[in-house]
């Protein structure tokens, strides 16, 4: 019997999957997008030859206070390359380091330790400029900017709101709710107040009197008709960022493309390229999926790891099985994520709770329960097995046990896709 072997990323290491060749329907990998020859040079080139904007050097002047918004540790966006390069460009444009602040876009996530900030940016950045974690719950550190057309009250980090110039950074990748990550998401949820973030993300829901569930316009790659994404764009417009630098990473986590310039035009350009890089057309639905998030930090916790599930479930038969390899060293990621699944046993109860008091973590947990209504999920992780079972998933210690579980669920002739980077790839069923 022919055996196929896959080394799939799991945390900071790999996990080996050995599976009979007869069970492998295919390996879903995005095109082999080459990394740029020199990452720093690619950032410099984009900053000096931007889209829809003058170069950064022409947008800042001596005396300006400048805030650079940077992604937190849950995102691999090559901060150690991008942020120092932007700081150098600002310095060469006449902005001294003491007039620059890096605000870390934590959204509703926790803050960082000194060690984590050094890992994210490098020690030199911390020594040269002020680096501040955003705190969405600290009303004293926020400024009220008004209300969007959809009724979202907009509270934004005071350092961002009061800066003369704001530069947003991040990475463009498919996002299960906002269509695409990157661009305007640096502002909301990145540096927005808790109330603002929750109001905005609540737009993912379809009202109960319209049948409940998710708004049909919300999903990976959906931006134009997506009320949540449009609301984010309104919030970003209230801040009106001066400049944007976003990266698109290849399957190895290296920079394949840098887009910079006007935060709207450059983001649209990046989204077009991300579609080309990460979309996969599939003609045959599978009985099972083997999903690796792509390793740390994409599987830092279950909250983050579910992005892989949202991205890929569209090519699975109803009643099929998702095998998710996600180390989850920081657990489920948020108490609300766990609570909406465990404490509210029916869809109606969960939806009523979301409308009563929405939180992103509850919303992401709710999305997982919708998945569990259609599919079975086997989770290979470091999470407590009892907790995994309580959430309606099947815990597994490793890939050999997974194959036994799959055989019991589907028989020995199941057909599966293997997706080595499921947090970034989006397979789509066609035909």
C-alpha positions in Angstrom: 0.0 0.0 0.0 1.4 3.3 -1.1 1.8 5.9 1.8 2.0 9.6 1.3 3.9 11.6 3.9 3.3 15.3 4.7 5.2 17.4 7.2 2.7 20.0 8.3 3.5 23.1 10.4 2.3 22.8 14.0 3.3 25.6 16.3 7.0 26.4 15.9 7.6 22.8 14.6 6.0 20.3 12.4 3.7 17.3 12.7 4.0 14.4 10.2 0.9 13.0 8.5 1.3 9.5 6.9 -1.8 8.6 5.0 -2.6 6.0 2.4 -2.3 7.5 -1.1 -5.8 6.2 -2.0 -7.3 8.6 0.6 -5.6 11.7 -0.8 -7.8 13.6 -3.2 -5.2 16.3 -3.6 -3.0 18.8 -1.9 -4.4 22.3 -1.9 -1.5 24.7 -2.0 -1.5 28.2 -3.4 0.8 28.9 -6.3 4.5 29.0 -5.4 4.8 32.7 -5.0 8.5 33.7 -4.8 9.7 35.9 -2.0 11.2 39.2 -3.0 15.0 39.1 -3.3 15.5 41.6 -0.5 12.6 42.3 1.9 13.9 45.6 3.2 14.6 46.9 -0.3 11.1 45.9 -1.3 9.6 48.0 1.5 11.8 50.9 0.6 10.9 50.6 -3.1 7.1 50.6 -2.3 7.4 53.5 0.1 9.3 55.6 -2.4 7.1 54.6 -5.4 3.6 54.3 -3.8 0.1 53.8 -5.3 -2.2 56.8 -5.4 0.0 59.0 -3.2 3.2 61.0 -3.1 6.2 59.2 -1.5 6.2 59.1 2.2 9.1 61.5 2.4 6.9 64.2 0.8 4.0 63.7 3.2 5.9 64.3 6.4 7.9 67.3 7.6 10.1 68.2 10.5 8.0 69.1 13.5 5.3 66.5 12.7 4.3 64.0 15.4 4.1 60.6 13.6 2.3 57.5 14.8 3.0 54.2 13.1 0.3 51.5 13.8 1.8 48.0 13.9 0.2 44.6 14.1 0.3 42.6 17.3 2.0 39.2 17.9 -1.0 37.2 16.5 -0.1 38.4 13.0 3.0 37.5 11.0 3.4 40.6 8.9 7.2 40.8 9.0 7.2 43.6 11.5 11.0 43.1 12.2 11.6 44.2 8.6 8.8 46.7 7.9 8.8 48.8 11.0 12.5 49.6 11.2 12.5 50.4 7.5 9.7 52.9 7.9 11.4 54.4 10.9 14.6 54.9 8.9 12.6 56.5 6.0 11.0 58.9 8.5 14.3 59.7 10.0 15.8 60.5 6.6 12.7 62.7 5.9 13.6 64.9 8.9 11.5 63.2 11.6 13.6 62.6 14.8 12.9 59.3 16.6 11.6 61.2 19.6 8.6 62.4 17.4 7.7 58.9 16.4 5.4 56.5 18.4 4.6 53.0 17.4 1.1 52.0 18.6 0.6 48.2 18.6 -2.8 47.4 17.2 -4.0 44.9 19.8 -7.7 45.3 19.0 -9.3 43.4 21.9 -6.2 41.2 22.4 -3.9 41.3 25.4 -0.9 43.4 25.6 2.7 42.3 25.2 5.7 41.5 27.4 9.0 43.3 26.7 10.4 40.0 25.4 7.5 39.7 22.9 7.9 43.3 21.7 11.6 42.6 21.1 10.7 39.5 19.1 8.1 41.6 17.1 10.2 44.7 16.3 13.8 44.1 17.4 15.6 45.7 20.4 16.8 48.7 18.4 13.2 49.8 17.7 12.3 49.7 21.4 15.4 51.7 22.2 14.9 54.4 19.5 11.1 55.1 19.6 8.2 54.9 22.1 6.3 51.7 21.6 2.8 51.5 23.2 0.2 48.7 23.3 -3.3 49.9 22.5 -5.8 49.2 25.3 -9.3 49.2 23.9 -10.9 49.2 27.4 -9.0 52.2 28.7 -11.5 55.1 28.0 -8.9 57.6 29.2 -6.6 56.7 26.3 -9.4 57.0 23.7 -10.9 59.9 21.8 -14.5 60.0 20.5 -14.7 60.8 16.7 -18.5 60.5 16.0 -20.9 57.8 14.7 -20.8 55.9 11.4 -23.8 55.7 9.0 -24.5 52.3 10.5 -24.6 53.6 14.1 -21.2 52.5 15.3 -19.8 54.9 18.0 -16.2 55.6 17.0 -13.6 55.7 19.8 -10.0 55.6 18.7 -6.6 55.6 20.5 -5.8 59.1 21.6 -2.2 58.9 20.3 -3.5 58.0 16.9 -6.2 60.6 16.8 -3.9 63.5 17.9 -0.9 62.7 15.8 -0.1 65.0 12.9 0.6 62.0 10.6 -0.6 58.4 10.9 1.0 55.5 9.0 -0.9 52.1 9.0 0.9 48.8 8.5 -0.2 45.2 8.4 -0.7 42.2 6.1 -3.3 41.5 3.4 -4.9 38.1 3.7 -8.3 36.6 3.4 -10.5 37.3 6.5 -13.6 35.3 7.4 -15.6 38.3 8.4 -14.0 41.5 7.0 -13.3 40.0 3.6 -9.6 40.8 3.8 -7.3 41.6 6.6 -5.0 44.5 6.4 -5.6 48.1 5.3 -8.4 49.7 7.3 -8.3 47.0 9.9 -5.3 48.6 11.5 -7.7 51.3 12.7 -10.7 49.1 13.5 -10.3 46.8 15.3 -6.6 47.6 15.7 -6.7 50.9 17.6 -10.4 51.3 18.3 -12.3 51.3 21.6 -14.0 48.1 22.8 -17.4 49.5 22.2 -16.5 50.5 18.6 -15.1 47.1 17.8 -18.1 45.2 19.1 -20.6 47.4 17.3 -18.7 47.0 14.1 -18.3 43.3 14.3 -21.9 42.8 15.3 -22.6 43.7 11.6 -21.6 40.1 10.8 -25.0 38.9 12.1 -28.2 38.5 10.2 -31.1 39.9 12.3 -33.2 37.3 14.1 -36.3 38.5 12.2 -34.5 37.7 9.0 -33.7 34.2 9.9 -30.6 34.7 12.0 -27.2 33.3 11.2 -24.5 35.3 9.5 -25.2 38.2 7.2 -25.0 36.6 3.7 -22.6 39.4 2.5 -20.0 38.5 5.1 -17.2 36.1 4.3 -13.7 35.6 3.0 -13.0 37.9 0.0 -16.2 39.8 0.4 -15.7 43.5 0.7 -17.9 45.6 -1.5 -21.3 44.6 -0.1 -20.0 43.6 3.3 -21.6 45.9 6.0 -18.8 45.1 8.5 -16.1 45.9 6.0 -17.9 49.1 4.8 -18.2 50.2 8.4 -14.5 49.6 9.0 -13.8 51.8 6.0 -15.9 54.6 7.5 -14.1 54.4 10.8 -10.7 54.5 9.0 -11.8 57.6 7.1 -12.4 59.4 10.3 -8.8 58.9 11.2 -7.7 59.5 7.6 -4.3 57.8 7.6 -1.6 59.6 5.9 0.0 56.5 4.4 -0.2 52.7 4.3 2.4 50.0 4.1 1.0 46.4 3.8 2.7 43.2 2.9 1.5 40.0 1.3 3.4 36.9 2.4 4.0 33.7 0.5 3.5 30.2 1.8 6.8 30.3 3.6 5.9 33.4 5.5 8.2 35.7 3.5 7.3 38.9 1.8 6.1 38.3 -1.8 4.7 41.8 -2.4 4.6 45.2 -0.7 1.8 47.6 -1.4 2.1 51.2 -0.1 0.6 54.6 -0.6 -3.0 55.8 -0.3 -4.6 53.5 2.3 -7.7 52.9 0.0 -6.1 52.5 -3.4 -3.1 50.5 -2.2 -5.3 48.2 -0.2 -7.5 47.5 -3.2 -4.4 46.8 -5.2 -3.2 44.4 -2.5 -6.6 42.6 -2.3 -6.5 42.0 -6.1 -3.0 40.4 -5.7 -4.0 38.4 -2.6 -6.9 36.9 -4.6 -4.5 35.8 -7.3 -2.0 34.4 -4.7 -4.4 32.6 -2.4 -7.5 31.5 -4.2 -7.8 27.9 -5.3 -10.4 26.4 -7.5 -11.6 22.9 -6.7 -14.0 20.8 -8.7 -14.6 17.8 -6.4 -15.8 18.2 -2.8 -14.0 16.1 -0.2 -15.1 13.7 2.6 -12.4 15.1 4.8 -9.9 18.0 5.1 -6.5 17.9 6.8 -5.9 21.6 7.8 -2.6 23.0 9.1 -3.0 26.7 10.1 0.6 27.2 8.9 2.2 27.2 12.3 2.9 29.9 14.8 1.4 32.5 15.3 -1.6 31.4 13.2 -2.2 28.6 15.7 -1.3 30.5 18.9 -4.8 29.8 20.2 -8.0 28.2 19.0 -9.6 31.6 18.4 -7.0 32.4 15.8 -6.9 28.8 14.4 -10.5 28.8 13.4 -9.7 31.0 10.5 -8.3 27.9 8.8 -11.7 26.2 9.2 -13.6 29.2 7.9 -11.4 29.5 4.9 -11.6 25.9 3.7 -15.0 24.4 4.7 -16.6 25.3 1.4 -14.9 22.4 -0.4 -16.2 19.8 2.1 -19.3 17.6 1.7 -22.0 18.1 4.3 -21.4 15.7 7.2 -17.7 15.6 6.3 -14.8 15.7 8.7 -12.3 18.6 9.3 -9.0 17.6 10.9 -7.4 20.7 12.4 -3.8 20.7 13.4 -3.4 23.7 15.7 -1.0 23.6 18.7 -2.9 26.4 20.7 -0.2 27.0 23.3 -2.2 29.9 24.7 -5.4 27.8 25.0 -8.8 28.8 23.5 -7.7 32.5 23.3 -10.6 34.1 25.0 -13.1 33.2 27.7 -16.1 34.5 25.6 -15.1 32.2 22.7 -15.4 29.2 25.0 -18.4 30.4 26.9 -20.7 31.0 23.8 -20.1 27.4 22.8 -20.3 25.7 26.2 -22.9 27.8 28.0 -25.4 28.3 25.2 -26.5 24.9 23.9 -28.7 26.0 21.0 -28.2 28.3 18.0 -31.1 30.4 19.1 -29.7 30.9 22.6 -26.3 31.9 21.1 -27.8 34.4 18.7 -29.9 35.9 21.5 -26.8 36.3 23.6 -24.9 37.9 20.7 -27.7 40.4 20.1 -27.8 41.1 23.9 -24.1 41.6 24.4 -21.9 41.1 21.4 -18.1 40.5 21.5 -15.8 39.4 18.8 -14.8 36.3 20.7 -18.4 35.3 21.0 -18.9 35.9 17.3 -15.9 33.7 16.3 -17.1 31.0 18.7 -20.6 31.2 17.2 -19.1 30.8 13.7 -17.4 27.6 14.9 -20.7 26.3 16.2 -22.3 26.9 12.7 -19.5 24.8 11.3 -20.1 22.1 13.8 -23.7 21.9 12.8 -22.6 20.9 9.3 -19.4 19.0 9.8 -17.4 17.0 12.4 -14.2 18.5 13.7 -11.2 16.5 15.0 -8.7 18.7 16.8 -5.0 17.9 17.3 -3.8 20.4 19.8 -2.4 21.0 23.3 -5.8 21.9 24.7 -7.4 19.9 27.5 -9.2 17.0 25.9 -12.3 17.5 28.1 -12.5 21.1 27.0 -12.3 20.1 23.3 -15.1 17.6 23.8 -17.2 20.1 25.7 -17.0 22.4 22.6 -18.3 19.6 20.4 -15.1 18.5 18.8 -13.2 15.3 18.9 -9.7 15.5 20.5 -6.8 13.6 19.1 -3.3 13.1 20.3 -1.7 12.9 16.9 -2.1 12.1 13.3 -2.0 8.3 13.7 -5.0 8.5 16.1 -6.7 10.8 13.6 -6.6 8.2 10.9 -8.3 5.7 13.2 -11.0 8.2 14.1 -11.6 9.1 10.4 -11.8 5.4 9.4 -14.5 4.9 12.1 -16.4 8.0 11.0 -16.1 7.6 7.2 -14.8 4.1 6.5 -11.5 3.3 4.9 -12.1 4.8 1.4 -12.7 8.4 2.4 -11.2 11.1 0.1 -9.4 14.0 1.7 -7.6 17.2 0.7 -4.5 18.2 2.6 -4.2 22.0 3.1 -0.7 22.9 4.5 -1.4 26.7 4.9 -5.2 26.8 5.6 -5.1 30.2 7.4 -4.2 31.9 4.2 -5.5 29.7 1.4 -9.1 29.9 0.3 -10.3 26.9 -1.8 -13.5 27.5 -3.7 -15.7 24.8 -5.2 -16.4 25.4 -8.9 -18.4 23.5 -11.6 
